[in-house]
Amino acid sequence: MPSLILVRHGQSQWNLENRFTGWWDVDLTEKGVAEATAAGELLAKTGLLPTCAFTSLQTRAIKTLHLALEACGRLWIPETKDWRLNERHYGGLTGLDKAETAAKHGDEQVKVWRRSFDVPPPVLEAGSKYDLSADPRYAGLEVPATESLKLTIERVLPYWEAAILPELAKGETVIVSAHGNSLRALVKHLSDISDEDITGLEIPTGEPIVYEFDDKLLAGERHYLKDR
């Protein structure tokens, strides 16, 4: 039966610094590198070896994928990168310290921006420091100025249906290395989690989550690979 492995990238530098990251390209910390390698070692130990891979266009997810695949001897498998697996765009919050933002705007307002299902943060002003409209990886794309979780889901799920699910239908073992919110979108769909409950779901860095599918491509219960 086909299997799906979801891995949130290892700790990034802005995870460590407690800053809103979103689409900004931030590298892994040493801890993040270790988390990604450990994920791959766990894949090897359990014998759950990916046969094809998907990731975002962001360095932290790409490096996590490559480190994990190297650790389980699978760097050679086919790999697809797509912006639709990118993290949620945090708009005008990008780059800001989370604690300082809460002190300025209040805990409740920041909680709404971070955890509400359909309320996006303030937009990122065009031409500002974190504007990615001229980034060559997004050439031809209208880069969002902000996104709610709802908007993130609206780009992730069509990609799931069009690109990832067909590989599972072939019987492949698929690994997706992505981000807290793009993976939250997939987990919400696969585990049928409500709009209200999904906002409270935490996806830890570097911990593979596994879904196994039956012959009708219905997903079973999700579990962490470490608990297998």
C-alpha positions in Angstrom: 0.0 0.0 0.0 1.3 3.5 -0.7 2.6 5.7 2.1 2.9 9.4 2.6 5.7 10.9 4.7 5.3 14.5 5.8 8.3 16.3 7.3 8.4 19.9 8.5 11.8 21.4 7.8 14.4 21.3 10.7 14.8 24.4 12.9 15.6 27.5 10.9 17.6 30.6 12.0 14.4 32.6 12.3 12.7 29.8 14.3 15.6 30.1 16.7 15.2 33.9 16.8 11.4 33.7 17.2 10.7 35.8 14.0 7.9 35.6 11.5 9.4 33.9 8.4 6.8 33.0 5.9 8.1 33.2 2.3 11.4 34.7 3.3 14.3 32.4 2.6 16.1 31.4 5.8 18.6 28.6 6.3 18.7 25.8 8.8 20.5 26.1 12.1 23.0 23.4 13.2 20.1 21.9 15.2 17.9 22.0 12.1 20.6 20.1 10.1 20.7 17.5 12.9 16.9 17.2 13.0 16.8 16.6 9.2 19.5 14.0 9.3 17.8 12.2 12.2 14.6 12.1 10.2 16.4 10.3 7.4 18.1 7.9 9.8 14.7 7.1 11.2 13.4 6.4 7.7 16.3 4.0 7.2 15.9 2.3 10.5 12.2 1.6 10.0 12.6 0.6 6.4 10.2 3.3 5.1 12.2 4.4 2.1 10.8 7.2 -0.2 10.5 6.5 -3.9 9.7 10.1 -4.9 9.8 13.5 -3.3 8.1 16.9 -3.2 9.3 20.1 -1.6 8.8 23.9 -1.7 11.1 26.5 -3.3 12.5 27.5 0.1 16.0 26.6 1.2 15.1 25.3 4.7 12.7 22.7 3.2 14.9 21.7 0.3 17.9 21.2 2.6 15.9 19.2 5.0 14.7 16.9 2.2 18.3 16.4 0.9 19.7 15.8 4.3 17.0 13.3 5.1 17.3 11.5 1.8 21.1 11.3 2.1 20.8 9.8 5.5 18.5 7.0 4.2 20.4 6.5 0.9 17.7 8.0 -1.3 19.2 11.2 -2.8 18.7 9.7 -6.2 14.9 9.6 -6.2 12.8 11.9 -8.4 12.2 15.3 -6.7 9.7 18.1 -7.6 9.9 21.6 -6.2 6.8 23.9 -6.3 5.9 27.2 -4.7 2.5 25.9 -3.7 4.2 24.0 -0.9 5.8 27.2 0.4 5.1 28.4 4.0 2.1 30.7 4.5 3.0 34.3 3.6 3.0 36.3 6.8 2.7 39.6 4.9 3.7 42.7 6.9 4.8 40.6 9.9 7.6 39.0 7.9 10.9 39.5 9.8 9.4 40.8 13.0 10.2 39.4 16.4 7.1 37.7 17.7 7.4 38.8 21.3 8.0 42.4 20.2 5.1 42.3 17.9 2.9 41.0 20.7 4.1 43.8 23.0 3.3 46.4 20.3 -0.1 45.1 19.1 -1.3 43.0 22.0 -1.3 39.2 22.5 -4.9 38.8 21.3 -4.3 40.6 18.0 -1.1 38.6 17.3 -3.0 35.4 18.2 -5.6 36.3 15.6 -3.0 36.9 12.9 -1.1 33.7 13.8 -3.9 31.3 14.6 -7.2 32.4 13.1 -8.3 30.3 10.1 -9.3 33.1 7.7 -7.9 36.4 9.0 -4.6 37.3 7.2 -1.9 39.5 8.7 -1.4 43.0 7.4 -0.2 43.1 3.8 3.5 43.4 2.9 4.0 46.8 1.3 5.3 46.6 -2.3 9.0 47.5 -2.5 9.7 46.8 1.1 12.7 44.9 2.4 11.0 41.5 2.3 9.2 42.0 -1.1 9.9 38.9 -3.2 8.3 40.0 -6.4 11.7 40.3 -8.2 13.0 37.0 -6.9 13.8 34.8 -9.9 12.3 31.7 -8.4 8.9 33.4 -8.5 9.2 34.7 -12.0 5.8 34.9 -13.7 4.0 34.5 -10.3 2.0 37.1 -8.5 3.6 36.7 -5.1 1.0 37.1 -2.4 1.2 40.1 -0.1 -0.3 38.1 2.8 -2.1 34.8 3.5 -4.4 33.3 6.0 -4.3 29.6 6.7 -7.5 29.4 4.5 -5.7 31.0 1.6 -2.7 28.7 2.1 -5.0 25.6 1.9 -6.5 27.0 -1.3 -3.2 26.7 -3.1 -1.9 23.5 -1.4 -4.9 21.2 -1.9 -5.2 21.7 -5.7 -1.4 20.8 -5.9 -2.0 17.8 -3.7 -4.8 16.6 -6.1 -2.9 17.3 -9.3 0.7 16.3 -8.4 1.1 14.3 -5.2 -2.0 12.1 -5.1 -1.3 10.6 -8.6 2.1 9.4 -7.3 0.4 7.6 -4.4 -2.1 6.1 -6.8 0.9 4.5 -8.6 1.9 2.9 -5.3 4.8 5.2 -4.6 6.2 6.0 -1.2 6.0 9.8 -1.2 8.0 12.2 1.0 6.9 15.9 1.3 9.3 18.2 3.0 7.6 21.5 3.6 6.4 23.9 6.3 4.2 24.2 9.3 1.3 25.7 7.5 1.5 24.0 4.1 1.7 20.7 6.0 -1.1 21.8 8.3 -3.2 22.2 5.1 -2.5 18.6 4.1 -3.1 17.2 7.6 -6.4 19.1 7.8 -7.6 17.5 4.6 -6.3 13.9 5.2 -7.4 13.7 8.9 -10.7 15.7 8.3 -9.9 18.3 11.0 -12.3 21.2 11.4 -11.5 24.8 10.6 -11.5 25.6 14.3 -9.4 22.7 15.5 -6.7 22.9 12.8 -5.5 26.3 14.1 -4.3 24.6 17.3 -2.4 21.7 15.6 1.3 22.0 16.1 3.6 20.2 13.6 7.1 19.8 15.1 10.3 20.4 13.1 12.0 17.3 11.7 9.5 14.7 13.0 8.2 12.5 10.1 4.4 12.1 10.1 3.1 9.0 8.2 -0.1 8.2 6.4 -0.8 4.8 4.9 -3.4 4.5 2.2 -5.7 1.7 1.2 -6.4 0.5 -2.3 -9.1 3.2 -2.6 -6.6 5.9 -1.7 -8.3 6.5 1.6 -5.8 7.7 4.3 -5.5 5.8 7.6 -4.8 7.4 10.9 -1.7 9.6 10.9 1.2 8.7 13.2 4.7 9.9 14.0 7.3 7.5 12.5 9.1 7.5 15.9 6.0 5.8 17.4 5.8 3.1 14.7 
